[in-house]
Amino acid sequence: MTNQRTILIVEDSPSLAMTAQAHLEPLGHTVLIVGDGKAAWEALNSRPIDCVLLDLKLPDMDGITILEELRTRPAPPAVIVITANASLTTAVRAVRSGAFDYLVKPFAPARLITTVEIALNSTSLRREVETLRRTVERAEFGDFIGRSIPMQGVYRIIEAAAQSTASVFITGESGTGKELAAEALHRSSNRKARPLVVLNCGAIPRDLLESTIFGHVRGAFTGATADQEGAAARSDGGTLFLDELGEMDIQLQTKLLRFIQTGTYQRVGDPAMRRADIRFIAAPNRDPAEAIRDGRLREDLFYRLNVVPIRMPPLRERGEDIVLIARRFLKQFAEAENKPFTGFAPEVEARFLAYAWPGNVRQLQNVVRNVVVLHTGQIATLDMLPPLEGGVVAQREAQAASLAPVTPLPADAEAIIPLAAMERRYIERAIEACGGNLQDAARRLGISPSTIYRKKEGWAKSDGS
């Protein structure tokens, strides 16, 4: 059985239209019939249509008018023209105007079925390709900037998980945009009309964190002079994002786990149970496995929250996204500071791509803002860049330069070592200088990452023998 599609027959001959309908409906399709152009527009604007069988001679308009307008729409249906005129001129005009194919009255049932099925399959494939292209080429999502493959993966997970109530656990280095991911999830969900409440567990004193989350009643503790609602009440119906979860006291994590499991909680000092409907998003400030081993994160809480995991890639893995983000920051800060900057010199963008960005997007933002605040001009040049970690923007180049020489050239035959051993030392030294980033080391060595992987496998076998 073919996947059900919707076919619209625009034909002023009821007998011909009903005959076509009788041949197509047994294939599992929904077949609609209209007799003029006005009714055709109403049908096309009221529901998705996958294929149109279009008579060129309608009582109220020329079918070519409909054909040409449909061609301008996004993801248009396939149009098969029906004509009583077998002339090549009519067929060519229709195809040039966007028709997929044409049928000449009277047409055989087999010809009708074959033409419609091919048109439907072609339309389905074209729409899938267009959807994929839009996804791959998508350079913005929410407040994110970036078209790199790692970010496309993040976008797809957010879109897929947005309408769910499942908890989300976002990991990634500091400055990679974990809060932006939480905001994108909330704005894409059916909870967007309700609040997104953000709590940084590491920024709130531990003795106040329980009250901040659950609220308190007057007299619950010294300084509690009035009843106070907490984040649980404020985010009811919405989303609660718990950042730096590992900084939460382990006993409070127990109460949080119970809240997530039951949807009920108690304000500090209040015996009454309250209920809240909340979508939970959490992010750690350290590796979750390490936090669990150190007793800073409850393992059961982690698994309860880690239903949908999202890993935010570090900036160094995002390639050309670095330049896209830097350009956006430059435009934003230039407008805010009333500066004339319009772009970066090519060598600046090259340095940005070469640098490791240990502080990720937040560090890049600060660098660009420093340039705009302290300098003026249309093009940001190398001499305007501030010192970064390690003293210079070209830290990565300096590290790579320090690779040579690995060992001095042999002065005599006794000092000669096997070339394979020399190669291994150099590659391992390169990986170390690039902070363990094998892809970066491969790029600087002028070889593919797969080459290094194969050599490492060979070394491991050799070491084990």
C-alpha positions in Angstrom: 0.0 0.0 0.0 1.4 3.4 -1.0 1.6 6.1 1.7 -1.6 8.1 1.6 -1.3 11.4 -0.4 -3.9 14.0 -1.3 -4.6 14.5 -5.0 -6.7 17.4 -6.3 -8.5 17.0 -9.7 -9.4 20.3 -11.3 -11.7 19.3 -14.2 -15.0 20.8 -15.4 -16.1 17.4 -16.8 -17.6 15.5 -13.9 -17.6 12.2 -15.6 -13.9 12.4 -16.4 -13.0 13.6 -12.9 -15.0 10.8 -11.3 -13.4 8.2 -13.5 -10.0 9.4 -12.6 -11.0 9.4 -8.9 -12.2 5.8 -9.2 -8.8 4.7 -10.5 -6.7 6.6 -7.9 -8.6 6.1 -4.7 -8.0 2.3 -4.6 -4.3 3.1 -4.4 -4.9 4.6 -0.9 -4.9 8.2 -1.8 -7.4 11.0 -0.9 -8.9 12.4 -4.1 -10.7 15.7 -4.2 -12.6 17.1 -7.2 -13.4 20.7 -8.1 -14.8 22.1 -11.3 -13.3 25.5 -11.7 -10.4 27.8 -10.8 -12.0 29.5 -7.8 -12.8 26.2 -6.1 -9.2 25.0 -7.0 -7.7 28.0 -5.1 -9.9 27.3 -2.1 -8.8 23.7 -2.0 -5.1 24.6 -2.5 -5.2 27.2 0.3 -7.1 25.1 2.8 -5.0 21.9 3.1 -1.7 20.4 1.9 -2.0 19.0 -1.7 0.6 16.5 -3.1 -0.5 16.3 -6.7 -2.9 18.3 -8.9 -4.5 17.0 -12.1 -5.2 20.3 -13.9 -7.4 20.9 -16.9 -6.0 23.8 -18.9 -9.5 24.9 -20.1 -11.5 25.9 -17.0 -14.8 27.8 -17.1 -13.5 30.8 -15.2 -9.7 31.0 -16.0 -6.8 29.5 -17.9 -5.2 26.6 -16.1 -1.8 28.0 -16.9 -2.5 30.8 -14.4 -2.9 28.3 -11.6 0.2 26.4 -12.7 2.4 29.5 -12.8 1.3 30.7 -9.4 1.8 27.3 -7.8 5.4 27.3 -9.1 6.2 30.3 -6.8 5.0 28.5 -3.6 7.4 26.7 -1.3 7.2 22.9 -1.6 4.5 23.1 -4.4 2.5 20.0 -5.4 3.3 18.2 -8.6 1.0 19.3 -11.4 -0.1 17.0 -14.2 -1.8 18.9 -17.0 -4.9 17.5 -18.7 -5.6 18.7 -22.2 -7.7 17.8 -25.1 -5.2 19.4 -27.4 -2.4 17.0 -28.3 -0.3 19.6 -29.9 3.4 19.8 -28.8 3.0 23.5 -28.3 0.5 23.1 -25.5 2.5 20.4 -23.7 5.8 22.4 -23.9 4.1 25.6 -22.6 2.7 23.6 -19.7 6.1 22.0 -18.8 7.9 25.3 -19.1 5.4 26.8 -16.7 6.2 24.1 -14.1 4.1 21.1 -15.0 5.5 17.7 -14.1 3.9 15.9 -17.0 0.7 16.1 -19.2 -2.1 13.7 -20.1 -4.1 14.0 -23.4 -7.8 13.2 -23.2 -8.8 10.5 -23.4 -6.1 8.7 -21.4 -5.8 5.1 -20.4 -6.1 4.2 -16.7 -2.6 2.6 -16.7 -1.2 5.8 -18.1 -3.0 7.9 -15.4 -1.9 5.7 -12.5 1.8 5.5 -13.7 2.0 9.3 -14.3 0.5 10.1 -10.9 2.6 7.7 -8.9 5.8 8.9 -10.5 4.8 12.5 -9.8 4.0 11.8 -6.2 7.3 10.0 -5.6 9.2 12.8 -7.3 7.4 15.4 -5.2 8.1 13.5 -2.0 11.8 13.2 -2.8 12.1 16.9 -3.8 10.4 18.0 -0.5 12.8 15.8 1.5 15.8 17.2 -0.3 14.6 20.7 0.3 14.0 20.0 3.9 17.5 18.5 4.3 19.0 21.4 2.4 17.3 24.0 4.7 18.5 22.0 7.7 22.1 21.7 6.6 22.3 25.3 5.4 20.5 26.7 8.5 22.9 29.3 10.0 20.6 30.5 12.8 18.4 28.7 15.3 16.9 30.6 18.2 19.7 32.8 19.4 22.4 30.4 18.0 24.6 31.3 15.1 26.2 28.5 13.2 25.8 26.1 10.3 28.4 23.5 11.4 27.5 19.8 11.5 27.8 19.6 15.3 25.3 22.5 15.7 22.9 21.0 13.2 22.8 18.0 15.4 22.0 20.2 18.4 19.2 22.0 16.5 17.6 18.7 15.5 17.6 17.4 19.0 16.0 20.6 20.3 13.3 20.4 17.6 12.6 16.8 18.3 12.5 17.1 22.1 10.7 20.5 22.3 7.1 19.3 22.5 8.0 16.5 24.9 7.8 16.8 28.7 10.9 14.7 29.1 13.8 16.1 31.1 16.8 17.4 29.3 20.4 17.3 30.4 22.8 19.7 28.7 26.5 19.1 28.9 29.4 21.1 27.5 32.3 23.4 28.4 31.7 26.7 30.0 30.7 29.3 27.5 29.3 26.9 24.9 25.7 28.2 25.2 23.9 25.8 27.5 21.5 28.4 28.7 20.8 29.4 25.0 19.9 25.7 24.4 17.5 25.8 27.3 15.9 29.0 26.0 15.5 27.5 22.5 13.9 24.3 24.0 11.4 26.4 26.0 10.6 28.8 23.1 10.0 25.8 20.7 7.7 24.0 23.2 4.0 24.3 23.9 5.0 25.8 27.3 6.4 29.0 25.7 3.5 31.0 27.0 4.5 30.2 30.6 7.8 31.3 32.2 11.3 29.9 31.8 12.9 30.2 35.2 16.7 30.0 35.2 18.5 29.1 38.5 22.3 29.1 38.8 22.8 26.7 41.7 26.5 27.8 42.0 25.6 31.5 42.4 23.1 31.0 45.3 24.2 30.5 48.8 23.6 26.9 49.8 21.5 27.8 52.8 19.2 29.8 50.6 19.0 27.4 47.6 16.1 25.3 49.0 14.0 28.4 49.7 14.9 29.7 46.3 13.6 26.6 44.6 10.6 25.7 46.7 9.8 29.0 48.5 9.2 29.5 52.2 6.6 30.7 54.7 7.0 33.5 57.2 9.2 32.6 60.1 10.7 29.5 58.5 14.2 30.9 59.2 15.8 34.0 60.4 15.0 36.8 57.9 11.9 35.1 56.5 9.6 38.0 57.3 7.0 37.1 54.7 5.7 34.2 52.6 7.8 33.8 49.5 7.1 31.8 46.3 10.0 29.9 44.9 11.1 28.9 41.4 8.8 25.8 41.5 5.7 28.0 41.7 6.9 30.6 39.2 7.7 27.9 36.6 4.4 26.0 37.0 3.2 25.2 33.5 6.6 26.3 32.1 10.2 25.3 32.3 12.8 25.2 35.1 16.5 25.3 34.1 18.9 24.3 36.8 22.4 25.4 35.8 25.6 24.2 37.7 23.5 21.3 39.2 26.6 19.8 40.8 26.8 22.7 43.2 23.5 21.8 44.9 23.8 20.2 48.3 23.4 16.5 48.1 20.5 16.4 50.6 18.7 19.0 48.6 19.2 16.9 45.5 17.2 14.2 47.3 14.2 16.6 47.6 14.6 17.7 44.0 14.5 14.1 42.9 11.3 13.5 44.8 9.8 16.7 43.3 10.7 15.6 39.7 9.2 12.1 40.3 6.0 13.2 42.0 5.4 16.7 40.8 4.9 17.7 44.5 6.9 19.8 46.9 6.8 21.7 50.2 7.8 25.3 50.9 10.4 25.6 53.7 8.5 25.7 56.9 5.2 24.7 55.4 3.7 21.2 56.0 1.3 21.5 53.1 2.2 19.7 49.8 2.0 21.7 46.6 1.9 20.5 43.0 3.5 22.0 39.9 3.7 20.9 36.3 7.2 21.6 35.2 9.6 20.6 32.4 13.1 20.2 33.9 16.3 21.1 32.1 19.6 20.8 33.9 23.3 21.4 33.2 26.3 20.5 35.2 29.4 22.7 35.7 31.7 19.6 35.6 31.8 16.1 34.1 28.7 14.3 35.4 30.6 11.0 35.8 33.3 12.7 37.8 30.7 14.5 40.0 29.0 11.2 40.7 32.3 9.6 41.7 33.1 12.5 43.9 29.7 12.3 45.6 28.7 15.8 44.4 25.8 14.5 42.2 23.3 11.8 42.9 23.4 9.1 40.3 19.7 8.5 40.4 19.0 12.2 40.0 21.4 12.3 37.0 19.6 9.4 35.3 16.2 11.0 36.1 17.3 14.2 34.3 19.3 12.7 31.6 16.4 11.5 29.5 17.3 13.6 26.5 21.0 14.4 26.5 22.4 17.4 24.6 26.1 18.0 24.2 27.1 21.5 23.3 30.2 21.4 21.1 33.1 23.6 22.1 33.9 26.5 19.7 37.1 24.9 18.5 35.0 22.0 16.9 32.7 24.4 15.0 35.0 25.5 12.2 33.6 28.4 10.2 31.0 29.1 12.8 33.7 31.0 14.7 33.8 33.6 11.9 30.0 33.8 11.6 29.7 34.4 15.4 32.5 37.0 15.4 30.9 38.9 12.6 27.6 39.0 14.4 29.2 40.2 17.6 31.1 42.9 15.6 27.9 44.2 14.0 26.0 44.1 17.4 28.7 45.9 19.4 29.5 48.4 16.6 25.9 49.5 16.6 25.8 49.7 20.4 29.0 51.7 20.6 28.2 53.8 17.5 31.4 52.6 15.8 32.0 52.2 12.0 33.3 48.6 12.0 31.9 46.5 9.1 34.2 43.5 9.2 37.5 41.8 10.0 40.7 41.7 8.0 41.3 38.2 6.4 44.3 37.6 8.7 42.1 38.3 11.8 39.6 35.7 10.7 42.4 33.3 10.0 43.7 33.8 13.5 40.3 33.3 15.0 40.0 29.9 13.1 43.5 28.9 14.3 43.0 29.7 18.0 41.7 27.1 20.5 39.2 29.3 22.3 39.3 27.7 25.8 36.6 30.1 26.9 34.4 29.3 23.9 31.7 31.7 22.7 31.9 33.8 25.8 35.6 34.4 25.2 35.1 35.3 21.6 32.4 37.7 22.6 34.7 39.5 25.0 37.5 39.7 22.4 35.3 41.3 19.8 33.8 43.7 22.3 37.3 44.7 23.4 38.2 45.5 19.8 35.1 47.6 19.3 35.3 49.5 22.6 39.0 50.4 22.4 39.5 51.0 18.7 37.7 52.6 15.7 37.7 52.0 12.0 35.8 50.0 9.4 38.0 46.9 9.4 39.3 45.2 12.6 43.0 44.4 12.1 45.4 42.1 13.9 47.0 44.9 15.9 43.6 45.6 17.5 43.2 42.2 19.0 43.7 41.9 22.8 46.0 39.3 24.4 44.4 36.0 25.0 45.2 33.1 27.3 48.9 32.3 26.7 49.7 35.9 25.8 48.9 36.1 22.1 46.1 35.3 19.7 48.4 33.0 17.8 49.0 30.7 20.8 48.2 27.7 18.7 50.8 28.7 16.1 53.4 29.2 18.8 52.6 25.7 20.2 52.9 24.2 16.8 56.2 26.0 16.2 57.6 24.6 19.5 57.3 21.1 18.0 60.5 21.3 16.1 63.1 20.0 16.5 61.9 16.9 18.4 65.4 15.7 18.6 68.7 17.1 17.2 69.9 15.7 13.9 72.3 12.8 14.5 76.0 13.7 14.5 77.1 10.1 14.0 75.6 6.7 13.1 75.1 5.7 16.8 72.6 8.6 17.3 70.3 7.5 14.4 66.9 6.2 15.5 64.3 4.4 13.3 62.3 6.8 11.1 59.0 5.2 12.4 60.0 6.1 16.0 60.8 9.6 15.0 57.4 9.9 13.2 55.6 8.6 16.3 57.3 11.1 18.6 56.5 14.0 16.3 52.8 13.0 16.0 52.4 12.5 19.7 54.1 15.8 20.4 51.8 17.5 17.9 48.7 16.1 19.6 50.0 17.1 23.0 50.7 20.7 21.8 47.2 20.9 20.3 45.7 20.2 23.7 44.8 16.6 22.8 42.7 17.7 19.8 43.6 15.1 17.2 41.8 16.8 14.4 43.6 20.1 15.0 47.0 18.2 15.1 46.2 16.4 11.9 45.3 19.7 10.2 48.6 21.3 11.3 50.6 18.2 10.3 49.0 18.2 6.8 47.5 14.7 7.1 44.0 13.4 7.7 42.7 12.5 11.1 42.1 8.9 9.9 45.8 8.6 9.2 46.6 9.4 12.8 43.9 6.9 14.0 45.4 4.2 11.9 49.0 4.9 13.2 47.8 5.0 16.8 46.1 1.6 16.3 49.4 0.3 14.9 51.4 1.6 17.8 48.9 0.0 20.3 49.3 -3.4 18.6 53.1 -2.9 18.6 53.2 -1.9 22.3 51.1 -4.9 23.2 53.2 -7.5 21.3 
